[in-house]
Amino acid sequence: MAEKKMKKGSGSETKNGKNVAEGGRDNMKEKIAVIVRGWLKRKVWAAACLVLGLIVVPGICLLGITYAADEQRKDVELLSEAEMELLNESFFNGGTDNMNNMLLTSEYIKPEEIDLFCLFYDGISGISGAVSEEETAQLALLDSQAPYLDIVKVTPGEMDAFLLEKLGIGLEETQKRGLENFYYLEQYDSFYVIKGDTGFDWCAVTSGSRQLDDTLVLEYEKTYEGGQWIVTLRKTDSGYQFVSNVRSRKMESEESTEAESDIPKYRTGEVITDVYMVVSAADDAAPMALLKEGMEVRILAEENEHYQIAIAVKDRNGDVTGYVKKEAVRPVS
């Protein structure tokens, strides 16, 4: 009987042991399933985050670039048709006595460099400058054609007053370029031009922009001399003063210009704003050329808030180098 009980007990333990083992396996399977489900969830979340990152990050970058470009465009406002018409029919042209046209007769990067002989070749509008017989006789000793040609007379004081009004500098502040081409009579303290022609030329403003500080940058053409020019005007309480007048070195993208450059290739950049000035020095406001949106430039160096860039110019051998603000160019390589 005892043996049977022992066997019965053994059978009961085996049965219970089997149940325990099976229960343990079930629990293990459930734990593994939970681990697998957790692992899969983490993978799914990781993949979702990766996809989201690939979509959102470039979008944010593009938004930032677009915003930067839009902010830069706020610094430059294209002139309206009405403003262009006013410039072409009133501020410039209108008559051969318009002195604003005479301020376009020479090239200067800053007011001090203006050619005074070209500027005052026709005299100063509104100032008679009558020439006496005695003056004519003395001038005839210098030029035998004086009695037969037109004689223009301008005093240093008249020059000084005009320069202060139109350029913001006096005669003594200029480089006195061209002053040696006048005849000068010390007795009358006056400069004279003996001529049979005119220095006046008509112009046509073809495009213009207003900078953030109300400076106007105008592209124009001359009727007789031809070519493209850029004149910069500074806003004053009474109107505008002339800052610079330079030949336009229209810049072309490298895709359309195959000119070889002696300047080695550095980083490249893309212009992200339209109608942007290239200046000759980082601290100079006189434009050398205008950039167009989407153009590719070479970045040669950095100087504070500016890039020194180089780009091919259609009508010149080699490249033109100058400075632009960093926010106008996005480095691409």
NORGI-V183868 format. One record per pair of residues at least 24 apart in sequence whose ideal C-beta (glycine too) atoms are under 10 Angstrom apart, sorted by the first residue. I is the first residue (numbers start at 1). J is the second residue. Records with the same first field share a line. If there is no record, write none. Layout:
I = J ; J
This chain:
65 = 272 ; 330
66 = 272
68 = 272 ; 273 ; 327 ; 328 ; 330
69 = 271 ; 272 ; 273 ; 274 ; 293 ; 327 ; 328 ; 330
70 = 272 ; 273
71 = 273 ; 327
72 = 271 ; 272 ; 273 ; 274 ; 276 ; 293 ; 325 ; 327 ; 328 ; 329
73 = 272 ; 273 ; 274 ; 275 ; 276 ; 293
74 = 212 ; 273
75 = 209 ; 210 ; 211 ; 212 ; 213 ; 273 ; 276 ; 325 ; 327 ; 328
76 = 209 ; 210 ; 211 ; 212 ; 217 ; 273 ; 274 ; 275 ; 276 ; 277 ; 328
77 = 208 ; 209 ; 210 ; 211 ; 212 ; 214 ; 275
78 = 207 ; 208 ; 209 ; 210 ; 274 ; 275
79 = 205 ; 207 ; 208 ; 209 ; 210 ; 216 ; 217 ; 218
80 = 208 ; 210
83 = 205 ; 208 ; 210 ; 216
84 = 204 ; 205 ; 206 ; 207 ; 208 ; 218
85 = 205
86 = 205
87 = 203 ; 204 ; 205 ; 208 ; 216 ; 218 ; 220 ; 233
88 = 202 ; 203 ; 204 ; 205 ; 206 ; 218 ; 220
91 = 205 ; 216 ; 218 ; 233 ; 239 ; 240
92 = 202 ; 203 ; 204 ; 205 ; 218 ; 220 ; 231
93 = 200 ; 201 ; 202 ; 203 ; 204 ; 205 ; 223
94 = 202
95 = 125 ; 200
96 = 122 ; 125 ; 198 ; 199 ; 200 ; 201 ; 202
97 = 122 ; 123 ; 124 ; 125 ; 126 ; 200
98 = 125 ; 200 ; 202 ; 203
99 = 123 ; 124 ; 125 ; 126 ; 162 ; 165 ; 166 ; 200
100 = 125 ; 166 ; 203 ; 231 ; 233 ; 239 ; 240 ; 242
101 = 199 ; 200 ; 201 ; 202 ; 203 ; 222
102 = 162 ; 166 ; 198 ; 199 ; 200 ; 201
103 = 162 ; 166 ; 167 ; 231 ; 233 ; 241 ; 242 ; 245
104 = 200 ; 201 ; 202 ; 203 ; 218 ; 220 ; 222 ; 225 ; 229 ; 231 ; 242 ; 245
105 = 199 ; 200 ; 201 ; 222 ; 225 ; 245
106 = 177 ; 178 ; 199 ; 245
107 = 229 ; 244 ; 245 ; 246 ; 247
108 = 167 ; 174 ; 175 ; 177 ; 242 ; 243 ; 244 ; 245 ; 246 ; 286
109 = 232 ; 243 ; 244 ; 245 ; 246 ; 279 ; 280 ; 281 ; 284 ; 285 ; 286 ; 287 ; 288
110 = 167 ; 169 ; 175 ; 243 ; 244 ; 280 ; 284 ; 285 ; 286
111 = 163 ; 166 ; 167 ; 168 ; 169 ; 173 ; 174 ; 175 ; 234 ; 241 ; 242 ; 243 ; 244 ; 245 ; 286
112 = 163 ; 167 ; 169 ; 173 ; 174 ; 175 ; 176 ; 177
113 = 174 ; 175 ; 177 ; 244 ; 245 ; 286
114 = 163 ; 166 ; 167 ; 169 ; 174 ; 175 ; 176 ; 177 ; 178 ; 242 ; 244 ; 245
115 = 174 ; 175 ; 176 ; 177 ; 178 ; 179 ; 181
116 = 154 ; 159 ; 163 ; 171 ; 174 ; 175 ; 176 ; 177 ; 178 ; 179 ; 180 ; 181 ; 182 ; 191
117 = 177 ; 178 ; 179 ; 180 ; 181 ; 182 ; 191 ; 193 ; 199
118 = 177 ; 178 ; 181 ; 199
119 = 154 ; 159 ; 162 ; 163 ; 166 ; 167 ; 174 ; 177 ; 178 ; 199
120 = 152 ; 153 ; 154 ; 158 ; 159 ; 162 ; 163 ; 178 ; 179 ; 182 ; 191 ; 193 ; 199
121 = 152 ; 154 ; 178 ; 181 ; 182 ; 193 ; 195 ; 197 ; 198 ; 199 ; 200
122 = 150 ; 152 ; 154 ; 193 ; 195 ; 197 ; 198 ; 199 ; 200
123 = 150 ; 151 ; 152 ; 153 ; 154 ; 158 ; 192 ; 193 ; 199
124 = 152 ; 153 ; 154 ; 155 ; 158 ; 159 ; 161 ; 162
125 = 162
127 = 153 ; 154 ; 155 ; 158 ; 161 ; 162
128 = 153
129 = 153 ; 154 ; 155 ; 158 ; 190 ; 191 ; 192
131 = 188 ; 190 ; 192
132 = 188
134 = 185 ; 187 ; 188
135 = 183 ; 185 ; 187 ; 188 ; 190 ; 192
136 = 192 ; 194
138 = 183 ; 185 ; 187 ; 188 ; 192
139 = 183 ; 185 ; 192 ; 194
140 = 194
142 = 183 ; 184 ; 185 ; 192 ; 194
143 = 183 ; 192 ; 194 ; 195
144 = 194
145 = 194 ; 195 ; 196
146 = 183 ; 192 ; 194
147 = 194
148 = 194 ; 196
149 = 193 ; 194 ; 195 ; 196 ; 197
150 = 193 ; 194 ; 195 ; 196 ; 197 ; 198
151 = 183 ; 192 ; 193 ; 194 ; 195
152 = 182 ; 191 ; 192 ; 193 ; 194 ; 195 ; 199
153 = 182 ; 183 ; 185 ; 188 ; 190 ; 191 ; 192 ; 193
154 = 182 ; 190 ; 191 ; 192 ; 193
155 = 188 ; 189 ; 190 ; 191
156 = 184 ; 189 ; 190 ; 191
157 = 189 ; 190
158 = 190 ; 191
159 = 191
163 = 242
164 = 241
165 = 236 ; 238 ; 239 ; 241
166 = 239 ; 240 ; 241 ; 242
167 = 234 ; 241 ; 242 ; 243
168 = 234 ; 236 ; 241 ; 242 ; 243
169 = 241
200 = 224
201 = 225 ; 226
203 = 229 ; 231
205 = 229 ; 231
206 = 248
207 = 275 ; 290
208 = 233 ; 275
209 = 274 ; 275 ; 276 ; 277 ; 290
210 = 235
211 = 235 ; 275 ; 276 ; 277 ; 285
213 = 285
214 = 240
215 = 240 ; 243 ; 277 ; 285 ; 287
216 = 240 ; 243
217 = 243 ; 244 ; 275 ; 276 ; 277 ; 285 ; 287 ; 290
218 = 245
219 = 248 ; 250 ; 275 ; 287 ; 290
220 = 245 ; 248
221 = 248
227 = 315
228 = 289 ; 290 ; 315
230 = 277 ; 286 ; 287 ; 288 ; 289 ; 290
231 = 287
232 = 277 ; 285 ; 286 ; 287
234 = 285
243 = 285 ; 286 ; 287
244 = 279 ; 280 ; 284 ; 285 ; 286 ; 287 ; 288
245 = 286
246 = 280 ; 286 ; 287 ; 288 ; 289
247 = 288 ; 289 ; 315
248 = 287 ; 288 ; 289 ; 290 ; 313 ; 315
249 = 278 ; 287 ; 288 ; 289 ; 290 ; 311 ; 313 ; 314 ; 315 ; 316 ; 320 ; 322
250 = 289 ; 290 ; 292 ; 313 ; 314 ; 315 ; 316
251 = 278 ; 288 ; 289 ; 290 ; 291 ; 292 ; 295 ; 297 ; 309 ; 311 ; 312 ; 313 ; 314 ; 319 ; 320 ; 322
252 = 292 ; 295 ; 311 ; 312 ; 313 ; 314 ; 315
253 = 292 ; 294 ; 295 ; 296 ; 297 ; 311 ; 312
254 = 295 ; 296 ; 297 ; 298 ; 311 ; 312
255 = 295 ; 296
256 = 295 ; 312 ; 314
257 = 311 ; 312 ; 313 ; 314 ; 319
258 = 312
259 = 312 ; 313 ; 314 ; 316 ; 317 ; 318 ; 319
260 = 312 ; 317 ; 318 ; 319
261 = 298 ; 310 ; 311 ; 312 ; 317 ; 318 ; 319
262 = 310 ; 317 ; 318 ; 319
263 = 298 ; 300 ; 310 ; 311 ; 312 ; 318 ; 319 ; 321
264 = 298 ; 300 ; 310
265 = 298 ; 300 ; 310 ; 333
266 = 298 ; 299 ; 300 ; 301 ; 308 ; 309 ; 310 ; 333
267 = 297 ; 298 ; 299 ; 300 ; 301 ; 302 ; 307 ; 309 ; 329 ; 331 ; 332 ; 333
268 = 296 ; 297 ; 298 ; 299 ; 309 ; 329 ; 331 ; 332 ; 333
269 = 295 ; 296 ; 297 ; 298 ; 299 ; 307 ; 309 ; 324 ; 326 ; 328 ; 329 ; 330 ; 331 ; 332 ; 333
270 = 294 ; 295 ; 296 ; 297 ; 329 ; 330 ; 331 ; 332 ; 333
271 = 295 ; 296 ; 297 ; 309 ; 311 ; 324 ; 328 ; 329 ; 330
272 = 327 ; 328 ; 329 ; 330
273 = 324 ; 325 ; 327 ; 328 ; 329 ; 330
274 = 328
276 = 324 ; 325 ; 327 ; 328 ; 329
277 = 322 ; 323 ; 324 ; 325 ; 328
278 = 309 ; 311 ; 320 ; 321 ; 322 ; 323 ; 324 ; 328
279 = 306 ; 322 ; 323 ; 324 ; 325
280 = 320 ; 321 ; 322 ; 323
281 = 306 ; 308 ; 322 ; 323
282 = 306 ; 307 ; 308 ; 322 ; 323 ; 324 ; 325
283 = 323
284 = 322 ; 323
287 = 322
288 = 313 ; 320 ; 321 ; 322 ; 323
289 = 313 ; 320 ; 322
291 = 322 ; 324 ; 328 ; 329
293 = 328
295 = 329
296 = 329 ; 332 ; 333
297 = 322 ; 324 ; 328 ; 329 ; 331
299 = 324 ; 326 ; 329 ; 331 ; 332 ; 333
302 = 326
307 = 331
